[in-house]
Amino acid sequence: MATVPALWAGAAPVHAAELVMVEARGCPWCVKWHRDLGAIYPKTAEGKRLPLRVVRLENLPADLRFIKNLRYAPTFVAIACGREVGRITGYNGDDMFWGELSTITKRLTPAC
């Protein structure tokens, strides 16, 4: 995961909305997501609207402990105004990811 060292600290800038990627140690699908989309995601409209924050399931930051039922990695949780607004469980390729993320972003409101 050397490609995202600044994000691993879990202390990402505060945004009105963000996409939290919850990873687990040894997760091959997490590695695949980073290889497939990690460099592209921040450049997309979705990435600008929901900046990515990567955290570990084994060490969830205190400000995210309100997120419940995290069982699988990766899990992508869209947070807006301090609450969960959508979730993508697992990664099975970019088509599935972008389709589900599009559905989530349509539910976002401009302001808290």
N, C-alpha and C positions, 0 to 999 in steps of 0.2 A: 504494500500500500504506500510505497514511497512517493507515488504521484500526487498524493493529497495530504502532505504532512501538516499543513496549517489547519486543516479541517479536523484532524484527529484530536486536537486538544479539547474539543467540545465547547470551546469558548468562542463561538462564532458571533459576528456582529448581530445585534438585535434588528430584526426586520418585522414588519407588520405580518408578513407571511413567509414561510420557508418550507422546504421539503427536507425532512429529516430521514436520512438513510441509516437504518439500524442494521449493523453488521454483527457477525459473530466470528470468533476465532476459527480459522480453518474453513471458512465458507467459500466453496468454489464458485457459487453463483454470484457472490459479491465481487470476486475477482473478475468474473466474466462481465458483469455490469461495468466495472471500471474500464476494462479493455474496450468494450463495445461503445460505451456512451460517456465515460468519465470526462474526456476532453471536450466533447461536443456539447454536453448538457449546459454548461454556463453560458454558452454562446447563443442558445435558443431563446425564443420568446418565453417559454415555460421556465427556463433557467433564470431569466431576468425577473420574472414575476415571483418565482418560488426558488430563491437561492438555496443551494444544496448545503446541508450540514451533515457530516458523517459522524456517527457515534457508535460505540460498542454496546451490544446488548449486555455484556458482562459488567459494564461500568457506566450505566445510564446516568447522565448528568442530573443533578437535583431539579433543574428547571423543566425537565422532561418526564419526571416520574408520574405525572398525571396520565401519561399514555399507558393504557392497560392492554392486556392480552397479547403481548409480544412473545410469540412462540417460534417464529420462523425467520430465517435470514436469507436474503435481505428483506426487510420490510420498509417500505417508504411511507412516511406519515406526513401528510400535508397539514401544516399548522397555520392558522390565521387568527389573529387577535387573541392568542393564548389558548386556542382550543383546536382539537382535531377536526378537520373538515373532510378528510378523505384518507384512504389507505390503499396501498398496493402491496399485497403479500406475495413475495417471491419475485423471481426474474426468470422469464422463459423466452427471452428474446426482445429485440427492440420494438417490434410491431405491437406486441402485447403491452409493453411499458408505455409507449407513446399514446396508444388508444385509451388506456385507463387514466393516464395523467391528463389527457384532454378532457375527459369526463369530469375529473376533479376540478380542473381550472375553470370550467364553466360555472361551477357552483360558488366560486370566490366572489366576494363583493369588494368594491373599490376601497372601502374604508371600514375601520372598526366601528 
